[in-house]
Amino acid sequence: GLLLLCLGNPAATVAGYIEALAANGGIGFAVAEPQIAMFCGKLNMHVNIQTGKWETDPSGTKSCFGRKEEILQYCQEIYPDLRITNVVEANEPVNIKNWCKKGKKQCKGHTYIVVPFKCLVGEFVSDVLLVPEKCRFFHRERLDVCKSHQYWHTVAKEACLTEGMILHSYGMLLPCGVDQFHGTEYVCCPQAKIVDEALSKEEEEEEEDEEEEDNNDVNKSELPTEADTDDFTVGVMELNDDDEEEQENEEEVVVDQDYYYDSYKDYNEEPPSAPSKERTFSEKEIMNDVKVPPTPLPTDDVDVYFETPADDNEHARFQKAKEQLEIRHRNRMDRVKKEWEEAEIQAKNLPKAERQALMQRFQTMAKSLEKEAASEKQQLVETHLARVEAMLDERHRVALENYLVALQSDPPRPHR
């Protein structure tokens, strides 16, 4: 069975819901929650809460922001009839089509996978989390720690991994700033539970594809190749050849634009090899009394990057973070590949249906890792691009101010 758990005052939950509906009264009944999405170089997108569809920036001028306060202000501008009080990064990336470039009236079918921001209405209400059978619900609050969604996501993932489990779902607790929180609530599940759920979902969505796979030779190895393991760019952009060509031809001329577009390209380069530091978790039976580990502080280059504001070392920290992300993904894929090979050997004497189910599980696990890696990569790259653009804007502003001051100052007098 499933349990529904929500931390916080139930009355506040109902009050927040009624307030949101009341706020929508003048503009029709809402079918979707307010969200905005950004991709540097493109106009921002937002959800039409009456239709649930993504629409482009109505002013035709607003692109990605470097500060969370700007995102909050943008939410308030896009949804003037709602009392937007905060923003929080969404838990899952989404596919959004038809992004517009600045100054272009017609937008073609570009599709990007991005992590949107949710515009929170009224009093903050924590998420209601489902707790599947054999899974466990936890929460962590620290009033002396006020951190971002990304930080608490890492806390929840590491807490689950410490117990040999996998993060199933999570939400934020106790806001203390713009996209800043004092804690998190999360659900951990055994690894087998996550795989089963992903498999069931994929079976529903890809029933026809599975029928074709049933006709294939089951003994044919479907292990990920070295190319699969090294290809860390899958899922970040879905552009056809025509779109890529068009994008190259339409690049805007911006000062130092090559710098951060080259940064994006560098991100896809092969990182230096490094030994694996990750633990290997088997599908062991989880103890009944789960001990909640202390809140981990950022230790690797990825966490340090997200928790450190932009400065003159921005590009160097970005390079370290993207290399660490590559290594982390490769280690995870190597671990799955090794377990996959061992399972193939042990499954030789199993019935055909069981062998197919086993192989399908590993395929699902590999796809899940690729999707998570693409999401992490997208978040890192977009953060870097937004920071660089903000730094360039600041330099232009300072240069212009100095220029105007120089124009207005008295001309130098010649020495007599």
VENRA-V712986 format. One record per run of one state. SS is the DSSP state (hx for helix, st for strand, lp for the rest). FROM is the first residue (numbers start at 1). LEN is the number of residues. If there is no record, write none. Layout:
ss={SS:SS}
from={FROM:FROM}
len={LEN:LEN}
//
This chain:
ss={lp:st:lp:hx:lp:hx:lp:st:lp:st:lp:st:lp:hx:lp:st:lp:st:lp:st:lp:st:lp:st:lp:st:lp:st:hx:lp:st:lp:st:hx:lp:hx:lp:hx:lp:st:lp:hx:lp:hx:lp:hx:lp:hx:lp:hx:lp}
from={1:3:6:10:24:25:28:35:38:45:48:54:57:68:79:84:90:94:98:111:115:117:122:129:132:136:142:147:149:163:165:178:180:191:206:207:215:226:231:237:239:241:250:257:268:301:308:314:347:352:409}
len={2:3:4:14:1:3:7:3:7:3:6:3:11:11:5:6:4:4:13:4:2:5:7:3:4:6:5:2:14:2:13:2:11:15:1:8:11:5:6:2:2:9:7:11:33:7:6:33:5:57:8}
//
